[in-house]
């Protein structure tokens, strides 16, 4: 009974922390005069990727390359199909209202770079430095966009961020962000650990637990944040969170992990999983370039595709 209660507690922490992070992010973007998309691509995305970072570093220290790489690739696939699918079932994600074309192209380019480096057979420190350099370039580009956006606001060309409170004090913004960044990994760990106990109690293999709970569990912070962003009609935060998390996963997490120990690439990744990750990322094309909203129907499609992927991996 206790593991079940702790699973519920973990889920509650995730939802509350996700709501707190969204509140802090959108208000921070207003106070700093930057787009919510930029905040989603940095603070929110990096914070919600904390579980992936911790797991991959731990796996590298324990010389478990399959877990380190599988955690990232599996989480990126889950971020697109599950993290956008489930919130869209609950509330339409109004992706037509925000411009994510450049960041989407960056995500596809980074995915192709990652796949190309994977075909070397190993992510060594050299490949890791290439990934970290790409991250630095993207962050530098975002910084230039922030400066341009702030100049436009100074000229009165851009209005304030809808849904944010212009009078909120700084201490509340910091508190919202801190509660979100701390609560998300805590809630994810609590839920995954106790879900693993329940799974073993019912005789599920460790392999099945790893393939399902690790990938889905480390994506729970992104899911919680995206659910709250969708309910609050903050599509820019929702998409920025997913795209930013995928960029951070590929560039920063693997880049940092390779500095600890080289990560060998299992041939199975080259044959199947990396291409599924790329295909899932390309599915965002109509929502980014054709001004389509991620409706409830699309939510069911994305979620169904992810469940089909899990079945293929397991069986």
Residue pairs with C-beta under 8 A, 6 or more apart in sequence:
3 194
3 195
3 197
3 198
3 201
4 194
4 198
6 190
6 191
6 193
6 194
7 190
7 191
7 194
7 195
7 198
9 190
10 187
10 188
10 189
10 190
10 191
10 192
10 194
11 187
11 191
12 187
13 183
13 186
13 187
13 190
14 183
14 184
14 187
14 188
14 191
14 220
14 221
14 223
14 224
15 224
15 227
15 228
16 179
16 183
17 179
17 180
17 182
17 183
17 184
17 186
17 187
17 221
17 224
18 180
18 184
18 221
18 223
18 224
18 225
18 226
18 227
18 228
19 180
19 228
20 176
20 177
20 179
20 180
20 183
21 43
21 44
21 47
21 48
21 176
21 177
21 179
21 180
21 181
21 184
21 225
22 44
22 180
22 225
22 228
22 229
22 232
22 234
22 237
23 176
24 43
24 173
24 174
24 175
24 176
24 177
24 179
24 180
25 36
25 39
25 40
25 43
25 44
25 177
25 237
26 36
26 39
26 161
26 163
26 164
26 234
26 237
27 164
27 165
27 168
27 172
27 173
27 176
28 39
28 43
28 173
28 177
29 35
29 36
29 38
29 39
29 161
29 164
30 160
30 161
30 164
30 165
30 166
31 168
31 170
31 173
32 146
32 150
33 149
33 150
33 153
34 146
34 149
34 150
35 145
35 146
35 149
35 161
35 236
36 161
36 234
36 236
36 237
36 240
37 98
37 99
37 100
37 103
37 236
37 237
37 239
37 240
38 142
38 145
38 146
38 149
38 240
39 237
39 240
40 229
40 236
40 237
40 238
40 239
40 240
40 241
40 244
41 103
41 142
41 240
41 243
41 244
41 247
42 139
42 142
42 244
43 177
43 181
44 180
44 225
44 237
44 240
44 241
44 244
45 240
45 241
45 243
45 244
45 245
45 247
45 248
46 244
46 248
46 252
47 177
47 180
47 181
47 184
47 221
48 184
48 221
48 222
48 225
48 241
48 245
49 221
49 222
49 245
49 248
49 249
49 252
49 253
50 181
50 184
50 185
50 221
51 184
51 185
51 188
51 189
51 217
51 218
51 220
51 221
52 71
52 72
52 75
52 218
52 249
52 253
53 252
53 253
53 256
54 185
55 67
55 68
55 71
55 214
55 218
56 67
56 68
56 71
56 72
56 253
56 254
56 256
56 257
57 256
57 257
57 260
59 65
59 67
59 68
59 71
59 257
60 68
60 257
60 258
60 260
60 261
60 263
61 260
61 261
63 261
65 262
65 263
65 264
65 265
65 266
66 266
67 210
67 214
68 254
68 257
68 263
69 123
69 254
69 263
69 265
69 266
69 269
70 210
70 211
70 214
70 215
70 269
70 273
71 214
71 215
71 218
72 249
72 250
72 253
72 254
73 269
73 273
73 274
73 277
74 211
74 214
74 215
74 273
75 215
75 218
75 219
75 245
75 249
76 111
76 245
76 246
76 249
76 250
76 277
76 280
76 281
77 215
77 273
77 276
77 277
77 280
77 306
77 309
78 215
78 216
78 219
78 306
79 219
79 222
79 242
79 245
79 246
79 249
80 242
80 246
80 280
80 281
80 283
80 284
80 302
81 280
81 283
81 302
81 303
81 305
81 306
81 309
82 216
82 219
82 223
82 302
82 303
82 306
83 219
83 222
83 223
83 226
83 242
84 93
84 226
84 238
84 239
84 242
84 284
84 294
84 299
84 302
85 298
85 299
85 300
85 301
85 302
85 303
85 304
85 305
85 306
86 223
86 227
86 299
86 303
87 93
87 223
87 226
87 227
87 229
87 230
87 231
87 238
87 299
88 230
88 294
88 295
88 296
88 298
88 299
88 302
89 296
89 299
89 300
89 303
90 227
90 230
90 231
90 299
91 230
91 231
91 233
92 230
92 293
92 294
92 295
92 296
93 230
93 235
93 238
93 239
93 293
93 294
94 233
94 235
94 293
95 235
95 239
95 287
95 288
95 292
95 293
95 294
96 287
96 291
96 292
96 293
97 235
97 236
98 235
98 236
98 239
100 236
100 239
100 240
100 243
100 288
101 288
101 289
103 240
103 243
103 244
103 247
104 243
104 284
104 285
104 288
104 289
106 138
106 141
106 243
106 247
107 243
107 246
107 247
107 281
108 278
108 281
108 282
110 134
110 138
110 246
110 247
110 250
110 251
111 246
111 250
111 277
111 278
111 281
112 278
113 130
113 131
113 134
114 131
114 250
114 254
114 274
115 274
115 275
115 278
117 123
117 127
117 130
117 131
118 265
118 269
118 270
118 274
119 265
119 270
120 127
120 265
121 264
121 265
122 262
122 263
122 264
122 265
123 254
123 257
123 258
123 262
123 263
123 265
124 258
124 262
125 258
125 259
125 262
127 258
128 254
128 255
128 256
128 257
128 258
128 259
129 255
131 250
131 251
131 252
131 254
131 255
131 258
132 251
132 252
132 255
132 256
134 251
135 247
135 248
135 251
135 252
135 255
138 247
138 251
149 158
152 158
160 166
163 232
163 233
163 234
180 225
184 221
184 224
184 225
185 221
187 220
187 221
187 224
188 217
188 218
188 220
188 221
191 217
191 220
192 213
192 214
192 217
192 218
192 220
195 213
195 217
196 209
196 213
199 208
199 209
199 213
200 206
200 209
208 314
211 310
211 313
211 314
212 310
212 314
222 241
222 242
222 245
225 237
225 238
225 241
226 238
226 241
226 242
229 235
229 237
229 238
229 241
230 238
239 287
246 281
254 263
257 263
273 313
276 309
280 305
283 302
286 292
287 293
287 294
287 298
292 298
294 302
